[in-house]
Amino acid sequence: MSRTRTRVPPADPACLAALDLARAAAEEIARPGEVGDHLGFEVEADRTGTHSFVCLDRAYRGWRWAITVTRASRAKVVTVSETVLQPGPDALLPPEWVPWSERLRPGDLGVGDLLPTSADDDRLAPGFTETAEDTDRQMIFELGLGRARVLSPSGRDRAVRRWHSGESGPHTPIAHAAPAQCSTCGFYWPLAGVLRLGFGVCANEYAPDDGRVVSADHGCGAHSEAPAGPPPIEQTLPILDDLGFDLMEDKPDQEEEAAPDLAGSVDESASEPLGHS
């Protein structure tokens, strides 16, 4: 079996020569000064080809203006068929479009937002099915509540990995510094079912994980059996005895002892009369 050969039509001379027509069409859709040098001519079909020009717009580096020209059979007049801005091999392109459901991250859901779940979500299973020998009894009980789907083993395993590796797992600084694990704390409320041995809910209002699912090997400083520190030492007031007193002997100051006795050094008999009584 031989491959089918694709016929490549030759370049139409009239379309190839319509360079000025293609440049004028590019300048009509571009802003002044944004049409650059001619990049070449590419054959599209019989009597049809595309002229490419450099795009000088700074917001579209690497892009090119593609102007497709054509002529009818047995006609000599070339007309413009299409004008478009196309990316080149080195053009900056936006990332591929991703559905919003795949771009959603934990915490993005706000008040009033709706997050529908697809019918083939592997995290859920019909409520009447049993997925393993150790089927959660809670799943069987929930069948009577009228829920169409319950958590599947795949969804349960994803939740276990997410909880155990998150902020409420054992690999966090607060868990490493905790005096003991959550499994031995009186405020630890184990989950029902097969997750009972591995996870529970913190019921300590003073703990940072109050009301959250925590792993059994998680921990924090608010453990119910955390050892109490030594009682604080109260500073006593100084005792002042305001009833008794001690007699202290007065001692003259050194300056008073060193000062000469001016009154004893004056000879009153040798004094001269001052002319008054």
NORGI-V19780 format. One record per run of one state. SS is the DSSP state (H for helix, E for strand, L for the rest). FROM is the first residue (numbers start at 0). LEN is the number of residues. Records with the same first field share a line. If there is no record, write none. Layout:
BEGIN
SS: FROM-LEN, FROM-LEN
END
This chain:
BEGIN
L: 0-12, 17-1, 29-5, 45-2, 55-2, 60-2, 70-8, 87-12, 103-20, 126-10, 145-3, 151-1, 164-8, 176-5, 184-3, 190-2, 195-3, 202-7, 210-2, 215-38, 258-19
H: 12-5, 18-11, 57-3, 99-4, 136-9, 152-12, 172-4, 181-3, 192-3, 253-5
E: 34-11, 47-8, 62-8, 78-9, 123-3, 148-3, 187-3, 198-4, 209-1, 212-3
END
